[in-house]
């Protein structure tokens, strides 16, 4: 121990230089560790706030509906929504639907949803038709709506709150044709 004290007393400038080099090395290591930690935190934030678009459909005897749901855990910001029959594109579903018969109304519909934000585990009801399945006029119109929906393909372009483009979500609505008479199903499949 005495030799160490003597070394420090006899060479103070070299010891100061060594301490300065060690401090510089530790500072450099702490900067690298901070940058790495910030990178990990940013990556975690991106993953923990990722939206996931899903297009859900409901096809029942008394209810038809199409919804756009955010199944992720971050806000979903819609850049562009389109409904297409293969030839034309429109920015909503309601414009593709047949004319309403008297005393029949849409339960809900949403026109243009571009620019809209959907919070996590929430959805936007794009179109909904409710009625009495035993009512012949409603049943006839319900089948017309099924036929119109079965020809459509929905496409959603969206981003997250970090302005990153997410994968495009697309779904055809041929599911609605499964209750249509055989001839209507063949016609809608040929058009698609």
Buried (B, 14 or more C-beta within 10 A) or exposed (E): EEEEEEEEEEEEEEEEEEEEEEEEEEEEEEEEEEEEEEEEEEEEEBEEBBBBBBBEBEBEEBBBBBBBBBBBEBBBBBEBBBBBBEEEEBEBBEEBBEEEEEEBEEEEBBEEBEEBEBEBEEBBBBBBBBBEEEBEEBBEBBBBBBBBBBBBBBBBBBBBBEEEEBEEBBBBBBBBBEBBEEEBBEBBEEEB
